[in-house]
Amino acid sequence: MLELMPFERRTNSLLNLFDSMERDMFGNLESSVAAIRTDISEQPDKYVIEAELPGFKKEDIHIDVDGNMLTISAEHNEESEDKKKGYIRKERRYGSFKRSFDLTGVDSANIGADYTDGILTLDLPKLVKQPDSTRRIELK
């Protein structure tokens, strides 16, 4: 029998169902590929990608261009040990992240990158539009 409940409650229940299905199918979202949060903005001469990668060292972050595809990947492996009164506690944390972007319309030879305070900033200059190559040739 269908329960009568406000639409908002049904929507939240449905969203919770999808969230739990996604967690079951893909694992913890915080450690999955979706965890690289990005902001992409457009300026007159370039695109700017800002990606959140807190806790990573510069050497853990890789930016690769393959054809028209830019891929940001980062791998984090941290291990700590705490010894107190004969008790040993070890904690390990591992995360591998990857995200790809289409570079159509981008001058990939001149991409700039900076990593400060956990934010990776990529400057993607736009390709300069070539003037039309059609022209009329006059007969002599």
N, CA, C and O of each residue as an XYZ file, in Angstrom:
560
protein
N       0.846     -1.170      0.000
C       0.000      0.000      0.000
C       0.895      1.238      0.000
O       1.883      1.291      0.732
N       0.559      2.211     -0.801
C       1.324      3.437     -0.935
C       1.009      4.372      0.212
O      -0.151      4.677      0.489
N       2.083      4.830      0.887
C       1.902      5.780      1.980
C       1.706      7.172      1.424
O       2.318      7.546      0.424
N       0.862      7.924      2.066
C       0.697      9.314      1.693
C       1.650     10.133      2.542
O       1.518     10.200      3.764
N       2.618     10.758      1.873
C       3.553     11.614      2.588
C       3.866     12.799      1.707
O       3.735     12.720      0.486
N       4.276     13.890      2.308
C       4.610     15.069      1.511
C       5.688     14.741      0.476
O       6.554     13.896      0.705
N       5.616     15.420     -0.653
C       6.557     15.179     -1.744
C       7.998     15.348     -1.278
O       8.868     14.569     -1.666
N       8.261     16.363     -0.446
C       9.618     16.636      0.015
C      10.181     15.428      0.763
O      11.344     15.074      0.569
N       9.389     14.804      1.596
C       9.863     13.641      2.346
C      10.121     12.471      1.403
O      11.098     11.740      1.572
N       9.243     12.288      0.401
C       9.467     11.210     -0.560
C      10.740     11.458     -1.349
O      11.509     10.528     -1.594
N      10.972     12.694     -1.748
C      12.168     13.043     -2.507
C      13.410     12.762     -1.683
O      14.362     12.160     -2.180
N      13.412     13.193     -0.420
C      14.571     12.941      0.437
C      14.799     11.450      0.614
O      15.941     10.989      0.600
N      13.722     10.692      0.780
C      13.858      9.244      0.925
C      14.440      8.640     -0.339
O      15.295      7.756     -0.283
N      13.971      9.126     -1.477
C      14.467      8.627     -2.743
C      15.936      8.979     -2.918
O      16.726      8.144     -3.359
N      16.312     10.215     -2.575
C      17.712     10.616     -2.658
C      18.578      9.785     -1.719
O      19.685      9.385     -2.081
N      18.074      9.524     -0.510
C      18.824      8.685      0.434
C      19.000      7.282     -0.123
O      20.057      6.673      0.047
N      17.974      6.765     -0.786
C      18.064      5.442     -1.397
C      19.151      5.431     -2.469
O      19.974      4.517     -2.511
N      19.154      6.446     -3.339
C      20.182      6.521     -4.388
C      21.571      6.675     -3.778
O      22.525      6.062     -4.257
N      21.698      7.494     -2.719
C      22.987      7.657     -2.056
C      23.496      6.338     -1.496
O      24.672      6.006     -1.648
N      22.613      5.586     -0.848
C      23.052      4.317     -0.273
C      23.380      3.301     -1.368
O      24.312      2.510     -1.220
N      22.616      3.319     -2.471
C      22.937      2.422     -3.587
C      24.307      2.766     -4.163
O      25.097      1.871     -4.466
N      24.592      4.058     -4.314
C      25.876      4.490     -4.867
C      27.019      4.085     -3.943
O      28.066      3.640     -4.413
N      26.829      4.236     -2.633
C      27.860      3.820     -1.677
C      28.091      2.320     -1.750
O      29.234      1.865     -1.709
N      27.007      1.543     -1.860
C      27.132      0.086     -1.939
C      27.835     -0.347     -3.220
O      28.641     -1.277     -3.207
N      27.530      0.324     -4.318
C      28.098     -0.070     -5.608
C      29.520      0.435     -5.796
O      30.354     -0.273     -6.361
N      29.812      1.651     -5.332
C      31.093      2.277     -5.629
C      31.957      2.514     -4.411
O      33.041      3.083     -4.542
N      31.529      2.105     -3.240
C      32.331      2.306     -2.039
C      32.129      3.698     -1.481
O      31.225      4.429     -1.887
N      32.988      4.048     -0.544
C      32.922      5.340      0.115
C      33.207      6.450     -0.888
O      34.273      6.465     -1.504
N      32.290      7.362     -1.058
C      32.451      8.434     -2.038
C      33.630      9.332     -1.716
O      34.220      9.907     -2.631
N      33.996      9.474     -0.448
C      35.106     10.346     -0.085
C      36.438      9.812     -0.588
O      37.388     10.582     -0.733
N      36.532      8.513     -0.857
C      37.797      7.975     -1.333
C      37.710      7.527     -2.788
O      38.601      6.834     -3.280
N      36.652      7.915     -3.468
C      36.485      7.495     -4.856
C      36.886      8.615     -5.794
O      37.249      9.709     -5.362
N      36.816      8.329     -7.071
C      37.179      9.304     -8.090
C      36.354     10.577     -7.950
O      36.851     11.670     -8.223
N      35.116     10.449     -7.534
C      34.238     11.607     -7.421
C      34.711     12.595     -6.356
O      34.207     13.717     -6.293
N      35.670     12.198     -5.517
C      36.110     13.050     -4.425
C      36.935     14.246     -4.891
O      37.106     15.192     -4.122
N      37.460     14.240     -6.134
C      38.167     15.426     -6.628
C      37.106     16.440     -7.040
O      36.480     16.320     -8.093
N      36.923     17.419     -6.202
C      35.934     18.454     -6.493
C      36.611     19.553     -7.297
O      37.710     19.992     -6.958
N      35.961     19.989     -8.351
C      36.568     20.991     -9.215
C      35.593     22.126     -9.500
O      34.376     21.944     -9.539
N      36.169     23.288     -9.696
C      35.440     24.448    -10.196
C      36.096     24.803    -11.525
O      37.323     24.851    -11.619
N      35.295     25.050    -12.541
C      35.817     25.425    -13.848
C      35.197     26.764    -14.222
O      33.976     26.925    -14.241
N      36.079     27.723    -14.519
C      35.578     29.040    -14.915
C      36.155     29.404    -16.276
O      37.201     28.902    -16.687
N      35.444     30.288    -16.959
C      35.881     30.742    -18.274
C      36.194     32.225    -18.203
O      35.404     33.019    -17.693
N      37.355     32.585    -18.721
C      37.770     33.967    -18.853
C      37.932     34.242    -20.338
O      37.932     33.300    -21.130
N      38.066     35.478    -20.740
C      38.130     35.770    -22.179
C      39.232     35.005    -22.920
O      39.034     34.598    -24.065
N      40.390     34.806    -22.277
C      41.517     34.180    -22.964
C      41.862     32.781    -22.485
O      42.756     32.146    -23.043
N      41.161     32.279    -21.447
C      41.515     30.968    -20.897
C      40.368     30.381    -20.074
O      39.396     31.056    -19.734
N      40.532     29.077    -19.768
C      39.687     28.388    -18.807
C      40.550     28.160    -17.570
O      41.767     28.012    -17.678
N      39.926     28.133    -16.407
C      40.659     27.875    -15.170
C      39.968     26.729    -14.441
O      38.766     26.768    -14.181
N      40.759     25.707    -14.118
C      40.255     24.587    -13.321
C      40.890     24.690    -11.946
O      42.112     24.783    -11.827
N      40.064     24.674    -10.907
C      40.549     24.616     -9.534
C      40.065     23.306     -8.937
O      38.864     23.055     -8.845
N      41.023     22.470     -8.532
C      40.707     21.147     -7.993
C      41.153     21.059     -6.545
O      42.274     21.440     -6.209
N      40.269     20.555     -5.684
C      40.596     20.384     -4.265
C      41.370     19.085     -4.074
O      40.858     18.002     -4.359
N      42.608     19.196     -3.589
C      43.436     18.027     -3.285
C      44.143     18.254     -1.952
O      45.373     18.281     -1.911
N      43.390     18.418     -0.859
C      44.024     18.717      0.430
C      44.831     17.528      0.951
O      44.439     16.373      0.791
N      45.953     17.836      1.569
C      46.772     16.803      2.184
C      47.757     16.124      1.251
O      48.521     15.262      1.685
N      47.754     16.491     -0.014
C      48.677     15.884     -0.973
C      49.945     16.720     -1.071
O      49.913     17.943     -0.935
N      51.059     16.041     -1.308
C      52.311     16.721     -1.620
C      52.357     16.913     -3.127
O      51.693     16.194     -3.873
N      53.151     17.897     -3.575
C      53.243     18.165     -5.010
C      53.687     16.928     -5.781
O      53.207     16.673     -6.886
N      54.596     16.165     -5.200
C      55.098     14.977     -5.908
C      54.070     13.848     -5.997
O      54.277     12.887     -6.738
N      52.970     13.949     -5.256
C      51.899     12.948     -5.312
C      50.900     13.233     -6.428
O      50.064     12.387     -6.744
N      50.985     14.430     -7.028
C      50.006     14.871     -8.022
C      50.625     14.790     -9.414
O      51.749     15.242     -9.636
N      49.872     14.206    -10.348
C      50.339     14.077    -11.725
C      49.289     14.664    -12.663
O      48.090     14.430    -12.508
N      49.770     15.434    -13.642
C      48.891     16.032    -14.642
C      49.415     15.577    -15.995
O      50.537     15.908    -16.378
N      48.601     14.819    -16.715
C      49.017     14.256    -17.996
C      48.097     14.729    -19.106
O      46.889     14.874    -18.918
N      48.695     14.967    -20.272
C      47.930     15.309    -21.469
C      48.180     14.212    -22.485
O      49.323     13.917    -22.836
N      47.097     13.612    -22.951
C      47.177     12.571    -23.976
C      46.173     12.928    -25.066
O      44.967     12.739    -24.909
N      46.695     13.446    -26.172
C      45.809     13.900    -27.247
C      44.988     15.073    -26.770
O      45.542     16.103    -26.385
N      43.669     14.932    -26.788
C      42.759     15.995    -26.359
C      42.206     15.737    -24.957
O      41.132     16.230    -24.613
N      42.938     14.966    -24.148
C      42.449     14.622    -22.814
C      43.484     15.004    -21.762
O      44.647     14.612    -21.860
N      43.062     15.773    -20.753
C      43.903     16.116    -19.621
C      43.436     15.279    -18.442
O      42.239     15.225    -18.157
N      44.369     14.624    -17.751
C      44.022     13.788    -16.612
C      44.797     14.247    -15.387
O      46.022     14.366    -15.419
N      44.068     14.502    -14.311
C      44.665     14.814    -13.014
C      44.580     13.532    -12.187
O      43.500     12.961    -12.031
N      45.704     13.088    -11.664
C      45.685     11.926    -10.778
C      46.543     12.226     -9.555
O      47.524     12.966     -9.638
N      46.167     11.652     -8.436
C      46.902     11.851     -7.193
C      46.798     10.576     -6.375
O      45.756      9.921     -6.344
N      47.885     10.240     -5.719
C      47.911      9.041     -4.885
C      48.474      9.420     -3.534
O      49.528     10.050     -3.439
N      47.766      9.033     -2.497
C      48.119      9.415     -1.134
C      48.275      8.151     -0.310
O      47.351      7.341     -0.231
N      49.435      7.976      0.302
C      49.669      6.819      1.155
C      50.299      7.321      2.432
O      51.438      7.789      2.424
N      49.566      7.227      3.538
C      50.029      7.759      4.814
C      49.938      6.687      5.875
O      48.948      5.960      5.952
N      50.973      6.588      6.692
C      50.976      5.612      7.773
C      51.499      6.291      9.025
O      52.525      6.969      8.984
N      50.799      6.112     10.139
C      51.265      6.675     11.403
C      51.229      5.591     12.462
O      50.455      4.637     12.371
N      52.077      5.750     13.470
C      52.168      4.759     14.532
C      52.183      5.488     15.857
O      52.878      6.493     16.009
N      51.420      4.988     16.819
C      51.337      5.607     18.129
C      51.566      4.518     19.172
O      50.782      3.574     19.268
N      52.639      4.647     19.953
C      52.947      3.657     20.999
C      52.686      4.294     22.353
O      53.266      5.329     22.682
N      51.813      3.676     23.139
C      51.511      4.156     24.487
C      51.391      2.954     25.417
O      50.576      2.063     25.178
N      52.193      2.922     26.468
C      52.111      1.910     27.531
C      51.931      0.499     26.999
O      51.014     -0.210     27.415
N      52.791      0.089     26.092
C      52.737     -1.267     25.572
C      51.691     -1.493     24.491
O      51.637     -2.566     23.890
N      50.866     -0.495     24.245
C      49.835     -0.644     23.218
C      50.330      0.018     21.948
O      50.802      1.154     21.979
N      50.226     -0.680     20.840
C      50.632     -0.132     19.554
C      49.385      0.055     18.701
O      48.566     -0.852     18.547
N      49.271      1.238     18.162
C      48.152      1.515     17.268
C      48.733      2.023     15.954
O      49.538      2.953     15.943
N      48.330      1.420     14.867
C      48.778      1.851     13.552
C      47.561      2.270     12.747
O      46.529      1.597     12.751
N      47.698      3.371     12.070
C      46.626      3.832     11.200
C      47.207      4.051      9.819
O      48.270      4.653      9.661
N      46.500      3.559      8.832
C      46.927      3.733      7.449
C      45.791      4.386      6.680
O      44.611      4.126      6.913
N      46.194      5.236      5.765
C      45.190      5.876      4.917
C      45.741      5.872      3.505
O      46.886      6.259      3.270
N      44.928      5.436      2.583
C      45.346      5.379      1.189
C      44.227      5.953      0.337
O      43.048      5.685      0.573
N      44.601      6.727     -0.632
C      43.598      7.262     -1.547
C      44.205      7.443     -2.921
O      45.328      7.928     -3.060
N      43.473      7.060     -3.908
C      43.901      7.233     -5.288
C      42.770      7.935     -6.024
O      41.630      7.472     -6.006
N      43.081      9.033     -6.660
C      42.067      9.849     -7.293
C      42.458     10.115     -8.735
O      43.640     10.233     -9.056
N      41.466     10.209     -9.598
C      41.730     10.486    -11.011
C      40.521     11.187    -11.605
O      39.377     10.831    -11.322
N      40.789     12.191    -12.433
C      39.703     12.908    -13.102
C      40.234     13.394    -14.440
O      41.367     13.868    -14.518
N      39.433     13.286    -15.497
C      39.857     13.661    -16.845
C      38.967     14.761    -17.406
O      37.791     14.875    -17.059
N      39.571     15.582    -18.298
C      38.870     16.701    -18.904
C      39.199     16.761    -20.391
O      40.323     16.465    -20.796
N      38.218     17.144    -21.200
C      38.388     17.303    -22.639
C      39.093     18.634    -22.909
O      38.714     19.661    -22.345
N      40.109     18.622    -23.762
C      40.880     19.822    -24.067
C      40.525     20.454    -25.405
O      41.305     21.248    -25.932
N      39.375     20.123    -25.960
C      38.968     20.728    -27.219
C      38.914     22.244    -27.057
O      38.273     22.752    -26.137
N      39.588     22.963    -27.953
C      39.609     24.420    -27.901
C      40.653     24.995    -26.967
O      40.656     26.197    -26.704
N      41.557     24.138    -26.453
C      42.586     24.575    -25.513
C      43.957     24.432    -26.158
O      44.226     23.449    -26.849
N      44.823     25.414    -25.931
C      46.212     25.366    -26.380
C      46.987     24.517    -25.372
O      47.557     25.047    -24.418
N      47.007     23.206    -25.584
C      47.558     22.282    -24.591
C      49.062     22.434    -24.387
O      49.587     21.982    -23.370
N      49.761     23.053    -25.321
C      51.206     23.243    -25.181
C      51.539     24.327    -24.151
O      52.683     24.418    -23.708
N      50.573     25.137    -23.770
C      50.838     26.260    -22.866
C      50.018     26.213    -21.574
O      49.727     27.254    -20.985
N      49.652     25.025    -21.142
C      48.901     24.876    -19.895
C      49.826     25.175    -18.716
O      50.965     24.711    -18.678
N      49.331     25.948    -17.765
C      50.093     26.259    -16.553
C      49.437     25.624    -15.343
O      48.217     25.468    -15.302
N      50.261     25.250    -14.337
C      49.730     24.595    -13.146
C      50.391     25.153    -11.895
O      51.581     25.471    -11.895
N      49.596     25.269    -10.819
C      50.095     25.721     -9.529
C      49.348     24.953     -8.447
O      48.155     24.680     -8.578
N      50.062     24.605     -7.373
C      49.441     23.894     -6.253
C      49.779     24.638     -4.967
O      50.930     24.658     -4.533
N      48.760     25.252     -4.363
C      48.950     26.028     -3.144
C      47.806     25.741     -2.180
O      46.635     25.781     -2.557
N      48.161     25.451     -0.930
C      47.173     25.254      0.143
C      46.093     24.241     -0.215
O      44.920     24.451      0.093
N      46.479     23.144     -0.863
C      45.530     22.083     -1.178
C      44.684     22.317     -2.408
O      43.809     21.507     -2.715
N      44.922     23.405     -3.121
C      44.155     23.705     -4.332
C      45.084     23.666     -5.537
O      46.062     24.410     -5.605
N      44.768     22.796     -6.480
C      45.486     22.725     -7.752
C      44.774     23.662     -8.721
O      43.571     23.531     -8.949
N      45.523     24.612     -9.294
C      44.959     25.558    -10.250
C      45.615     25.339    -11.598
O      46.838     25.405    -11.721
N      44.804     25.078    -12.608
C      45.294     24.892    -13.969
C      44.778     26.032    -14.840
O      43.579     26.307    -14.879
N      45.704     26.689    -15.536
C      45.339     27.713    -16.518
C      45.396     27.070    -17.889
O      46.451     26.609    -18.323
N      44.255     27.040    -18.572
C      44.138     26.401    -19.879
C      43.869     27.482    -20.925
O      42.719     27.866    -21.136
N      44.930     27.978    -21.587
C      44.714     29.048    -22.573
C      43.878     28.565    -23.754
O      44.042     27.445    -24.238
N      42.991     29.423    -24.197
C      42.149     29.081    -25.345
C      42.994     29.139    -26.617
O      43.938     29.922    -26.724
N      42.630     28.297    -27.564
C      43.278     28.356    -28.874
C      42.889     29.661    -29.547
O      41.727     30.066    -29.520
N      43.858     30.302    -30.138
C      43.576     31.532    -30.867
C      42.898     31.135    -32.165
O      43.417     30.329    -32.937
N      41.737     31.710    -32.386
C      40.978     31.370    -33.577
C      41.707     31.902    -34.799
O      42.031     33.086    -34.888
N      41.956     31.009    -35.729
C      42.642     31.385    -36.965
C      41.662     32.119    -37.876
O      40.480     31.781    -37.933
N      42.171     33.134    -38.592
C      41.270     33.807    -39.532
C      40.831     32.822    -40.609
O      41.509     31.835    -40.892
N      39.701     33.112    -41.186
C      39.181     32.228    -42.231
C      40.231     32.023    -43.310
O      40.896     32.968    -43.733
N      40.371     30.786    -43.749
C      41.400     30.486    -44.756
C      40.828     30.540    -46.166
O      41.514     30.214    -47.135
N      39.588     30.947    -46.276
C      39.030     31.079    -47.625
C      39.339     32.466    -48.174
O      39.229     33.467    -47.466
N      39.713     32.509    -49.404
C      39.989     33.788    -50.050
C      39.754     33.652    -51.542
O      39.689     32.543    -52.072
N      39.632     34.748    -52.193
C      39.394     34.754    -53.636
C      40.711     35.087    -54.336
O      41.435     35.994    -53.925
N      40.999     34.362    -55.367
C      42.202     34.614    -56.144
C      41.782     35.306    -57.436
O      40.924     34.827    -58.177
N      42.417     36.445    -57.677
C      42.102     37.229    -58.856
C      42.799     36.653    -60.093
O      43.951     36.221    -60.038
N      42.083     36.661    -61.179
C      42.650     36.202    -62.462
C      43.492     37.323    -63.064
O      43.137     38.497    -62.961
N      44.607     36.957    -63.691
C      45.454     37.961    -64.359
C      45.273     37.905    -65.827
O      45.900     38.672    -66.557
